[in-house]
């Protein structure tokens, strides 16, 4: 059995493969009456779209989304959600399956090739099939729908670290995020990263990255105390993204190095509820939002498909080496930013609907 659906009340199912004719998502549970169009969804896909700089895969995909169901013209003439499943489709137009002839014979270390064979007995080796990061385009489209459910929330993602080189928070400028190919809020760090990523690309290698995502405007009360905790749902959502190997909420692992008084988020009376003096917990306490910004850090490993020869085994278990051809991201975390934002939106929209029903 495979699991391709995520969410509780707002659920989305992705479908399709890297080198199939198309991929997409079905979003179910979206409230009716929300204004929606392909033009609303497209900017988020454009942010993730490949081939926009030399620092990403050169696969040329327009990622043009089509809405196939779940919408109808409202009384005001605008297309609106009907409350029924919304089907979204993105065609694949630039596949080069011949690049994967070696992957058909041997396993890429660090990729899902061997694990898929172990589970299913066979696999779609063209670009990794469902294990390809190409699948995340469908998540971004679904996330654009989810944002319509939470208009009170602002979500901003950015790359905080590439190849072990981190941004300087003193240089943080949100306006800078869209001014460079790295979604980087620190202009000085973005300049350094050009060299780091380009050197990895030219060497046929890859580097990892850390993406941070902050949601502001989340009211207190979303989440649940135990098995639908807001932080556990976020962690599961982020860990489901291809190449993600670690998730932190708030200070995350850094909190383990603090004393209790240093890790506390002190409160004092405010005009509109408590005023917090710190946010080490990332806006979540006991699995429930506190009204502070919700902050997540996501670690992306280096891309496993690299030109550098790596020791591996073939499908018969014999020793060999593999050198992956094709067009791959030298740092997959860069295009991971819109995906992390989408998963944040999908979880928060789901939690809002659960809160309305007082589930938990």
C-alpha positions as semicolon CSV with decimal commas, in nm:
position;residue;x (nm);y (nm);z (nm)
1;X;0,000;0,000;0,000
2;X;0,118;0,352;-0,075
3;X;0,017;0,672;0,101
4;X;-0,022;0,971;-0,127
5;X;-0,264;1,182;0,078
6;X;-0,183;1,430;0,356
7;X;-0,413;1,626;0,587
8;X;-0,716;1,569;0,806
9;X;-0,997;1,805;0,700
10;X;-0,812;1,983;0,420
11;X;-0,658;1,688;0,239
12;X;-0,446;1,678;-0,073
13;X;-0,336;1,387;-0,286
14;X;-0,051;1,418;-0,535
15;X;-0,020;1,203;-0,844
16;X;0,214;1,158;-1,139
17;X;0,581;1,093;-1,202
18;X;0,887;1,291;-1,305
19;X;0,883;1,164;-1,663
20;X;0,514;1,087;-1,708
21;X;0,284;1,301;-1,925
22;X;0,171;1,513;-1,630
23;X;0,152;1,540;-1,253
24;X;-0,085;1,714;-1,021
25;X;-0,284;1,724;-0,702
26;X;-0,641;1,683;-0,582
27;X;-0,734;1,913;-0,293
28;X;-1,038;1,800;-0,095
29;X;-1,209;1,972;0,194
30;X;-1,156;2,327;0,071
31;X;-1,444;2,552;0,185
32;X;-1,677;2,680;-0,088
33;X;-1,694;3,037;-0,214
34;X;-1,322;3,122;-0,224
35;X;-1,212;3,319;-0,530
36;X;-0,966;3,107;-0,726
37;X;-0,809;3,097;-1,070
38;X;-0,504;2,957;-1,243
39;X;-0,357;3,308;-1,229
40;X;-0,374;3,295;-0,848
41;X;-0,183;2,965;-0,833
42;X;0,073;3,027;-1,108
43;X;0,306;3,274;-0,927
44;X;0,387;3,014;-0,663
45;X;0,473;2,758;-0,931
46;X;0,681;3,018;-1,112
47;X;0,889;3,065;-0,795
48;X;0,969;2,691;-0,790
49;X;1,002;2,647;-1,168
50;X;1,329;2,488;-1,286
51;X;1,580;2,640;-1,528
52;X;1,565;2,998;-1,401
53;X;1,937;3,023;-1,322
54;X;2,257;2,821;-1,355
55;X;2,221;2,730;-0,987
56;X;1,923;2,501;-1,049
57;X;1,840;2,215;-1,286
58;X;1,829;2,324;-1,650
59;X;1,516;2,120;-1,722
60;X;1,281;2,364;-1,897
61;X;0,930;2,321;-1,763
62;X;0,672;2,601;-1,784
63;X;0,480;2,439;-1,497
64;X;0,156;2,589;-1,626
65;X;-0,128;2,478;-1,399
66;X;-0,479;2,383;-1,512
67;X;-0,779;2,363;-1,280
68;X;-0,989;2,067;-1,389
69;X;-1,262;2,054;-1,124
70;X;-1,403;2,199;-0,805
71;X;-1,469;2,552;-0,931
72;X;-1,761;2,742;-1,080
73;X;-1,848;3,099;-1,170
74;X;-2,001;3,279;-0,874
75;X;-2,275;3,547;-0,878
76;X;-2,008;3,816;-0,906
77;X;-1,861;3,655;-1,218
78;X;-1,550;3,535;-1,036
79;X;-1,451;3,170;-1,042
80;X;-1,494;3,027;-0,694
81;X;-1,443;2,701;-0,510
82;X;-1,754;2,485;-0,487
83;X;-1,653;2,277;-0,184
84;X;-1,590;1,971;-0,402
85;X;-1,246;1,822;-0,487
86;X;-1,021;2,062;-0,677
87;X;-0,811;1,882;-0,935
88;X;-0,492;2,054;-1,051
89;X;-0,276;1,938;-1,343
90;X;0,075;2,036;-1,456
91;X;0,205;1,889;-1,780
92;X;0,562;1,758;-1,818
93;X;0,707;1,885;-2,144
94;X;1,087;1,850;-2,115
95;X;1,163;1,493;-2,011
96;X;1,490;1,330;-2,122
97;X;1,445;0,970;-2,011
98;X;1,755;0,853;-2,201
99;X;1,967;1,028;-1,937
100;X;1,866;0,755;-1,692
101;X;1,987;0,445;-1,877
102;X;2,258;0,385;-1,615
103;X;2,012;0,436;-1,329
104;X;1,807;0,149;-1,472
105;X;2,102;-0,084;-1,410
106;X;2,249;0,042;-1,082
107;X;2,136;0,227;-0,771
108;X;2,222;0,589;-0,691
109;X;2,354;0,599;-0,333
110;X;2,147;0,838;-0,123
111;X;1,852;0,821;-0,362
112;X;1,539;0,606;-0,329
113;X;1,637;0,363;-0,608
114;X;1,733;0,064;-0,391
115;X;1,459;0,127;-0,134
116;X;1,192;0,136;-0,406
117;X;1,315;-0,192;-0,554
118;X;1,318;-0,346;-0,206
119;X;0,959;-0,238;-0,143
120;X;0,791;-0,284;-0,481
121;X;1,017;-0,523;-0,674
122;X;1,045;-0,275;-0,961
123;X;1,060;0,100;-1,010
124;X;1,026;0,384;-1,257
125;X;1,393;0,475;-1,295
126;X;1,329;0,776;-1,522
127;X;1,420;1,064;-1,296
128;X;1,321;0,857;-0,994
129;X;0,950;0,846;-1,073
130;X;0,753;0,939;-0,762
131;X;1,072;0,986;-0,559
132;X;1,178;1,275;-0,782
133;X;1,162;1,630;-0,649
134;X;0,949;1,698;-0,958
135;X;0,655;1,575;-0,747
136;X;0,683;1,886;-0,532
137;X;0,537;2,103;-0,809
138;X;0,200;1,946;-0,726
139;X;0,245;2,035;-0,358
140;X;0,316;2,398;-0,447
141;X;-0,006;2,413;-0,650
142;X;-0,202;2,260;-0,361
143;X;-0,037;2,502;-0,120
144;X;-0,159;2,795;-0,327
145;X;-0,515;2,672;-0,273
146;X;-0,450;2,631;0,100
147;X;-0,338;2,994;0,127
148;X;-0,690;3,100;0,025
149;X;-0,819;2,935;0,344
150;X;-0,583;3,136;0,568
151;X;-0,580;3,494;0,432
152;X;-0,495;3,623;0,780
153;X;-0,159;3,441;0,771
154;X;0,158;3,560;0,594
155;X;0,414;3,293;0,508
156;X;0,774;3,378;0,418
157;X;1,042;3,120;0,342
158;X;1,410;3,175;0,272
159;X;1,739;2,990;0,255
160;X;1,937;3,041;0,577
161;X;2,240;2,828;0,497
162;X;2,409;2,666;0,197
163;X;2,702;2,427;0,219
164;X;2,758;2,514;0,584
165;X;2,771;2,890;0,520
166;X;2,491;3,072;0,706
167;X;2,331;3,413;0,674
168;X;2,410;3,690;0,922
169;X;2,085;3,780;1,098
170;X;2,217;4,135;1,139
171;X;2,196;4,163;0,758
172;X;1,843;4,018;0,733
173;X;1,634;4,205;0,476
174;X;1,310;4,041;0,367
175;X;1,303;4,260;0,056
176;X;1,626;4,095;-0,056
177;X;1,472;3,746;-0,080
178;X;1,336;3,806;-0,430
179;X;1,647;3,984;-0,554
180;X;1,875;3,683;-0,590
181;X;1,845;3,323;-0,716
182;X;1,887;3,176;-0,366
183;X;1,580;3,318;-0,184
184;X;1,840;3,471;0,047
185;X;1,761;3,762;0,284
186;X;2,131;3,849;0,324
187;X;2,289;4,005;0,012
188;X;2,642;3,933;0,133
189;X;2,563;3,564;0,189
190;X;2,396;3,538;-0,154
191;X;2,718;3,666;-0,313
192;X;2,921;3,400;-0,128
193;X;2,676;3,127;-0,223
194;X;2,721;3,194;-0,593
195;X;3,077;3,065;-0,563
196;X;2,986;2,773;-0,336
197;X;2,705;2,641;-0,556
198;X;2,886;2,709;-0,883
199;X;3,197;2,523;-0,767
200;X;2,985;2,223;-0,670
201;X;2,802;2,235;-1,003
202;X;3,122;2,253;-1,211
203;X;3,273;1,968;-1,007
204;X;2,971;1,748;-1,077
205;X;2,882;1,750;-0,708
206;X;2,615;1,912;-0,488
207;X;2,568;2,090;-0,155
208;X;2,302;2,091;0,113
209;X;2,096;2,378;0,252
210;X;1,882;2,490;0,545
211;X;1,549;2,658;0,470
212;X;1,364;2,863;0,728
213;X;0,993;2,942;0,707
214;X;0,800;3,184;0,926
215;X;0,421;3,222;0,942
216;X;0,287;3,538;1,104
217;X;-0,076;3,609;1,184
218;X;-0,145;3,260;1,319
219;X;-0,385;3,315;1,611
220;X;-0,350;3,139;1,944
221;X;-0,537;2,811;1,970
222;X;-0,465;2,619;1,648
223;X;-0,342;2,264;1,704
224;X;-0,413;1,994;1,960
225;X;-0,248;1,868;2,278
226;X;-0,152;1,518;2,165
227;X;-0,173;1,348;1,828
228;X;-0,260;1,639;1,603
229;X;-0,004;1,877;1,752
230;X;0,067;2,170;1,527
231;X;0,441;2,108;1,555
232;X;0,412;1,734;1,490
233;X;0,194;1,799;1,184
234;X;0,448;2,052;1,057
235;X;0,734;1,811;1,119
236;X;0,556;1,532;0,931
237;X;0,474;1,768;0,644
238;X;0,831;1,891;0,609
239;X;0,986;1,546;0,645
240;X;0,767;1,426;0,358
241;X;0,950;1,660;0,119
242;X;1,212;1,492;-0,099
243;X;1,571;1,534;0,031
244;X;1,466;1,667;0,373
245;X;1,659;1,501;0,655
246;X;1,587;1,724;0,953
247;X;1,321;1,958;1,092
248;X;1,341;2,202;1,383
249;X;1,060;2,404;1,541
250;X;1,173;2,733;1,692
251;X;1,521;2,694;1,841
252;X;1,506;2,321;1,778
253;X;1,826;2,140;1,874
254;X;1,978;2,463;2,003
255;X;1,721;2,453;2,285
256;X;1,886;2,137;2,418
257;X;2,197;2,343;2,492
258;X;2,013;2,606;2,699
259;X;1,907;2,626;3,062
260;X;1,539;2,647;3,149
261;X;1,544;3,018;3,225
262;X;1,717;3,091;2,895
263;X;1,478;2,879;2,690
264;X;1,160;3,018;2,851
265;X;0,941;3,258;2,655
266;X;0,851;3,513;2,926
267;X;0,513;3,685;2,909
268;X;0,378;4,010;3,043
269;X;0,034;4,173;3,016
270;X;-0,039;4,344;2,686
271;X;-0,318;4,556;2,547
272;X;-0,451;4,267;2,335
273;X;-0,346;3,963;2,534
274;X;-0,007;3,847;2,656
275;X;0,308;4,009;2,523
276;X;0,586;3,755;2,468
277;X;0,945;3,861;2,529
278;X;1,099;3,571;2,332
279;X;0,998;3,296;2,089
280;X;1,230;3,003;2,150
281;X;0,934;2,764;2,107
282;X;0,864;2,879;1,752
283;X;0,510;2,996;1,824
284;X;0,388;2,658;1,950
285;X;0,342;2,537;2,309
286;X;0,192;2,200;2,399
287;X;0,115;2,141;2,034
288;X;-0,101;2,456;2,011
289;X;-0,020;2,792;1,854
290;X;0,049;3,079;2,094
291;X;-0,020;3,367;1,857
292;X;0,351;3,427;1,799
293;X;0,517;3,370;1,461
294;X;0,539;2,998;1,379
295;X;0,897;2,918;1,277
296;X;1,034;2,602;1,114
297;X;1,386;2,514;0,997
298;X;1,426;2,240;0,735
299;X;1,753;2,067;0,641
300;X;1,796;1,954;0,279
301;X;2,070;1,704;0,204
302;X;2,296;1,744;-0,102
303;X;2,135;1,621;-0,425
304;X;2,204;1,248;-0,470
305;X;2,209;1,259;-0,852
306;X;2,565;1,379;-0,922
307;X;2,823;1,347;-1,198
308;X;3,094;1,246;-0,950
309;X;3,140;0,864;-0,970
310;X;3,016;0,691;-0,653
311;X;3,060;0,330;-0,546
312;X;2,736;0,129;-0,557
313;X;2,581;-0,203;-0,659
314;X;2,384;-0,305;-0,965
315;X;2,043;-0,475;-0,962
316;X;2,211;-0,816;-0,941
317;X;2,407;-0,713;-0,631
318;X;2,741;-0,676;-0,807
319;X;2,990;-0,401;-0,730
320;X;3,000;-0,106;-0,971
321;X;3,018;0,273;-0,988
322;X;2,752;0,515;-1,099
323;X;2,776;0,864;-1,244
324;X;2,432;1,020;-1,285
325;X;2,371;1,204;-1,608
326;X;2,079;1,441;-1,654
327;X;1,988;1,785;-1,530
328;X;1,982;1,810;-1,154
329;X;1,994;2,083;-0,893
330;X;2,342;2,133;-0,746
331;X;2,154;2,252;-0,435
332;X;1,799;2,119;-0,417
333;X;1,726;2,329;-0,109
334;X;1,711;2,646;-0,318
335;X;1,394;2,542;-0,499
336;X;1,278;2,383;-0,176
337;X;1,172;2,724;-0,043
338;X;0,835;2,740;-0,227
339;X;0,773;2,377;-0,130
340;X;0,835;2,443;0,240
341;X;0,604;2,745;0,220
342;X;0,336;2,530;0,054
343;X;0,354;2,262;0,322
344;X;0,333;2,530;0,593
345;X;0,018;2,668;0,425
346;X;-0,140;2,324;0,389
347;X;-0,084;2,236;0,755
348;X;-0,206;2,572;0,885
349;X;-0,517;2,566;0,665
350;X;-0,597;2,217;0,789
351;X;-0,542;2,323;1,151
352;X;-0,768;2,626;1,107
353;X;-1,051;2,405;0,984
354;X;-0,990;2,159;1,268
355;X;-1,001;2,447;1,517
356;X;-1,334;2,565;1,378
357;X;-1,472;2,221;1,449
358;X;-1,292;2,213;1,787
359;X;-1,134;1,880;1,697
360;X;-0,837;1,760;1,904
